[in-house]
Amino acid sequence: MVLFAIFGVLTLISLGLQVWQWLAARRFPLHQRIEPAGNLPSVTLLKPLKGCDAHTVTCLRSWFQQEYPAPVQVLFGVKDADDPVCAVVRKLTSEFPQVDARLVICPESLGPNPKVSTLLQLEPFVGRAASAARDGPEWAVETALPARAIVISDADVKVPPGYLAEAMTILQRDGVGLVNSFYRFANPQNPAMWLEAIAVNCDFWSQVCQSNSLRPMKFALGAAMTLRADTLKQIGGFQALVDYIADDNRLGLLVHRAGQRVELTNAVVDCYSGPMTFRQVWDHQLRWARTIRVCEPVPFFFSVLTHCSFWAVLLLLGAFWSADEIAIFVGSFLALVALAVRHFTGKSNWRKLTATEMQWQLEGAINRKDVLGLCWWTIAFLGNTIVWRGRHYRILKEGRLRPLG
């Protein structure tokens, strides 16, 4: 009966957190259009790239098709000139000759975070437009650095045509230092990727809404981040991020410490992935869990209570173990309510973020993700090593990276 009582309390707490997340997510004005402001500044988009898949062309093309009233510069950074993504970039630059876009080879390794290493090598080109001879070595200064805004986006991100205008409109508000966006996992293709999709499309964004209902946002979501060039300079440039695994989290924290707000767009961006095996999903979720544990230890510790399906099952087992008829009835009822609420809120969050109905195949993945989520939570405390882009690292205090081997 003691175990039954403990599991009952934990299930009720988990149920309450689930409803709280759902209510916070319902209040966020996703997909509601924001009227663009006038006199928007020029923008430089920084795109670190490595490799490509079937979705790369579509994702990169969406940035060429932005409906933005001011000049847009696009800088693609690639470590290896033989990378197949170079051909994709050249195809798009020829398809959109009116866009000031350039491919920059970034061969140096300037720190343990390869993405930020590429950004460091792109930074000198910000605010400089390619000359009329696009492939020539000369550059003409287009605008003073502080007048320009910078957008940092991952390679696998597709944005709607009005995205830049909305992000820049929010950035013009008083006190705003960084604008970022919720993202949805756009192409879950197999059962392993369904788990990833549940984590992103049902849970992660609603947990962010819950966190923001308690305190100002002091982290950023890395799919697409926008800030002024002078803000980046104020916090130490990309050099301040190159030693960290979660460069987006660190960037948002530094902007917050500089006394400026981190805000979210109403627009949602799409993130695409090539086919993922269960091992790849496992490594990614474990890397994510260990990163959050190091960067946000207190919220991560209490996140164990968010795995509602797991606590409902434990409550049910505790009720039958007690062999008490009242406990079995109460436990069964509460467990069924918890599972029903978990399914309802999961499907509702999915519908609001993606603007689509959840496919029936993914509904069963909600419970599996909760059980595996507890596994990832537990294993996150058993070590500090991660696998990222095929390399092994150790995560140190505040999310610093140390390469292994």
ABEGO torsion letter per residue (X at the ends): XAAAAAAAAAAAAAAAAAAAAAAAAAABBBGBBBBBBBGBBBBBBBBBBBEBBAAAAAAAAAAAABBBABBBBBBBBBABAABAAAAAAAAAAAABAABBBBBBBBABBAEABAAAAAAAAAAAABGBBBBABAABABBBBABBAAABBBBBBBAABBBBAAAAAAAAAAAABBGBABBBBBBBBABBABAAAAAAAAAAAAAAAAAAAAAAAABBBABBBAABBBBBAAAAAAAGEAAAAAABABAAAAAAAAAAAAGBBBBBBABBBBBBBBBBBAAAAAAAAAAAAAAAAAABAAAAAAAAAABAAAAAAAAAAAAAAAGBAAAAAAAAAAAAAAAAAAAAAAAAAAAAAAGBBBBAAAAAAAAAAAAAAAAAAAAAAAEABBBBGGBBBBBBBGGBBBBBX
